[in-house]
Amino acid sequence: MAEKKDVKSTDDIELLKVPTSNIAYANVIHWGTIFFTVLALFVPLFMLIDQSSNLLNPSLVYSAIFNGQSTSEIWQLSTTGSFPGAHFYLNYIGLAESWGQIAICGGCAIGLFALAPTILIQVFKERSYVQAFLGLIFFALILFSAIGVLSIDAG
């Protein structure tokens, strides 16, 4: 007498094939997040080791914050004497502080980096034009937000 199987074995289950574009997206998100997280973890150590080489000396900034000074007063403590602009870290690439900003910006924009190969794979390999178009819309939204064209007023 043959035994009855109540549960199917894994050989009987047909697994879904994950699209290559999804795998590419997931890999870029995974490894990019790890990279920028490790970078953001170690850069503050270099910022604290040589505080005088920072654009804003951390001990002066914390002192100003706890004394209730405004942001313009705090930026006057910087080596530039005022706020140097939104992407100031690109002009001071040799400073550890700039690498901290790059780690933060890169981590926030990781979706942008992941969408680029995903869209290309969807267009040229998978021929999934609707998904590629939607990805392009999200790519534009992230890009315009990152460069400051789109912003949300909290007021």
C-alpha positions as CSV (number, residue, x, y, z in Angstrom):
1,M,0.0,0.0,0.0
2,A,1.4,3.4,-1.0
3,E,1.6,6.2,1.5
4,K,-0.4,9.4,0.9
5,K,1.5,12.6,0.9
6,D,-0.3,15.5,2.6
7,V,2.4,18.0,2.0
8,K,3.9,18.7,-1.4
9,S,7.7,18.5,-1.6
10,T,9.7,21.4,-2.9
11,D,10.1,19.5,-6.2
12,D,6.4,19.8,-6.8
13,I,6.3,23.6,-6.2
14,E,6.9,25.8,-9.2
15,L,9.0,28.8,-8.1
16,L,8.4,32.2,-9.6
17,K,11.2,33.7,-11.6
18,V,12.3,37.1,-10.2
19,P,12.8,39.6,-12.9
20,T,16.5,40.6,-13.5
21,S,15.6,44.3,-13.0
22,N,14.3,43.6,-9.5
23,I,17.4,41.6,-8.6
24,A,19.6,44.5,-9.9
25,Y,17.6,47.0,-7.9
26,A,17.8,44.9,-4.7
27,N,21.6,44.4,-5.1
28,V,22.3,48.1,-5.5
29,I,20.1,49.0,-2.6
30,H,21.6,46.3,-0.4
31,W,25.3,47.0,-1.1
32,G,24.9,50.7,-1.4
33,T,23.2,51.0,1.9
34,I,25.9,48.9,3.5
35,F,28.7,51.0,1.9
36,F,27.2,54.4,2.9
37,T,26.3,53.1,6.4
38,V,29.9,52.0,7.1
39,L,31.2,55.3,5.7
40,A,28.8,57.3,7.9
41,L,29.9,55.2,10.9
42,F,33.6,55.9,10.6
43,V,33.7,59.4,9.2
44,P,32.6,61.0,12.6
45,L,35.7,59.5,14.2
46,F,37.9,61.4,11.7
47,M,35.9,64.5,12.3
48,L,36.5,64.3,16.0
49,I,40.2,63.4,15.7
50,D,41.1,66.7,14.0
51,Q,38.3,69.2,14.9
52,S,40.2,72.2,13.6
53,S,40.1,70.9,10.0
54,N,36.3,70.9,9.9
55,L,34.2,73.6,8.3
56,L,32.3,73.8,11.6
57,N,34.2,72.9,14.7
58,P,31.9,70.4,16.6
59,S,32.6,71.8,20.1
60,L,31.9,75.4,18.9
61,V,28.7,74.3,17.2
62,Y,27.3,72.3,20.2
63,S,28.2,75.2,22.5
64,A,26.3,77.6,20.2
65,I,23.3,75.3,19.9
66,F,23.0,74.9,23.7
67,N,23.4,78.7,24.1
68,G,20.4,79.2,21.8
69,Q,22.1,80.9,18.9
70,S,20.3,81.0,15.5
71,T,21.5,79.1,12.5
72,S,23.0,82.2,10.9
73,E,24.9,82.9,14.1
74,I,26.2,79.3,14.1
75,W,27.3,79.5,10.5
76,Q,29.3,82.6,11.4
77,L,31.5,80.3,13.5
78,S,32.5,78.4,10.3
79,T,35.7,78.9,8.4
80,T,33.7,80.5,5.6
81,G,31.9,83.0,7.9
82,S,28.4,82.2,6.5
83,F,26.4,79.3,5.1
84,P,28.4,78.2,2.0
85,G,25.4,76.6,0.1
86,A,23.5,73.4,0.0
87,H,26.2,71.2,-1.5
88,F,29.1,72.9,0.2
89,Y,30.8,69.6,0.9
90,L,31.8,69.3,-2.8
91,N,34.0,72.4,-2.5
92,Y,35.7,71.1,0.6
93,I,36.2,67.5,-0.5
94,G,39.4,67.1,1.5
95,L,37.7,67.6,4.8
96,A,36.3,64.6,6.8
97,E,33.1,66.7,7.3
98,S,32.5,66.6,3.6
99,W,32.8,62.8,3.5
100,G,30.2,62.7,6.3
101,Q,27.8,64.8,4.1
102,I,28.6,62.6,1.1
103,A,27.7,59.5,3.2
104,I,24.4,61.0,4.2
105,C,23.5,62.3,0.8
106,G,24.5,59.0,-0.8
107,G,22.5,57.0,1.6
108,C,19.5,59.2,1.1
109,A,19.8,59.0,-2.7
110,I,20.5,55.3,-2.9
111,G,17.2,54.8,-4.7
112,L,18.4,57.0,-7.4
113,F,21.5,54.9,-7.9
114,A,19.4,51.7,-7.9
115,L,16.8,53.0,-10.4
116,A,19.3,53.8,-13.1
117,P,20.4,50.2,-13.9
118,T,16.9,48.9,-13.2
119,I,15.3,51.2,-15.8
120,L,17.9,50.3,-18.4
121,I,17.3,46.5,-17.8
122,Q,13.6,47.0,-18.0
123,V,13.8,48.9,-21.3
124,F,16.5,46.9,-23.2
125,K,16.3,43.4,-21.7
126,E,12.8,42.9,-20.3
127,R,11.0,45.2,-22.7
128,S,8.8,46.3,-19.7
129,Y,8.1,49.9,-20.9
130,V,5.3,50.8,-18.4
131,Q,7.5,49.8,-15.4
132,A,10.5,51.6,-16.9
133,F,8.4,54.7,-17.4
134,L,7.1,54.6,-13.8
135,G,10.7,54.1,-12.7
136,L,11.8,57.1,-14.7
137,I,9.2,59.2,-13.0
138,F,10.5,58.1,-9.6
139,F,14.1,58.7,-10.8
140,A,13.1,62.3,-11.7
141,L,11.4,62.9,-8.4
142,I,14.4,61.7,-6.4
143,L,16.8,63.6,-8.6
144,F,14.9,66.9,-8.4
145,S,14.5,66.5,-4.6
146,A,18.2,65.8,-4.2
147,I,19.3,68.9,-6.1
148,G,16.7,71.1,-4.4
149,V,14.2,71.7,-7.2
150,L,11.4,70.0,-5.3
151,S,11.1,70.6,-1.6
152,I,8.5,70.4,1.2
153,D,7.7,73.4,3.3
154,A,7.2,72.5,6.9
155,G,5.4,75.7,7.7
